[in-house]
Amino acid sequence: MKTYSVRLFEHINTFYSIFLSNELPCLFKLAIVFLDKLFLLYNNYVEILSNVGDIMKIPKERRTYCPKCKKHTIHEVLVAKKRKASELKWGQRQFRRVTSGYRGYPRPLPSGNKPVKKLDLRLKCKECGKSHIGSSFRTGKVEFITK
Ligand SMILES: [Zn+2]
């Protein structure tokens, strides 16, 4: 799709140079310029579509609300890793209760692989040191950048 648009763009460019060399009515020239702009826009749109699989850039620091300080502070952005669930937590107790006995698993097991993994962001407050989970979303590659 991208190569096709680029080819079209080259085609238009050659026409453009031919028309510019001759003396042409002003309106016609304007129409050509308009077409050129349209193709540029289309090209940009195609580029955006084709860059879907690229690396996602996330800033290392973010100013957001801290539930402990009860105000907006600067937070460090980290990737939250899966921790071992405590056996005393309500969810884990419920899971043990539901899976015990003769009935099987409480919900259908996920089948197949997803193309991208889900990512959780852990936000660590720089004032009090407490951290909480921020947003979670699906992405391929992630890169943390400094602003
Ligand atoms: Zn805090």
Residues whose N, C-alpha, C, O or C-beta is under 5 A from the ligand:
A	BS01	ZN	C66 K68 C69 C125 E127 C128
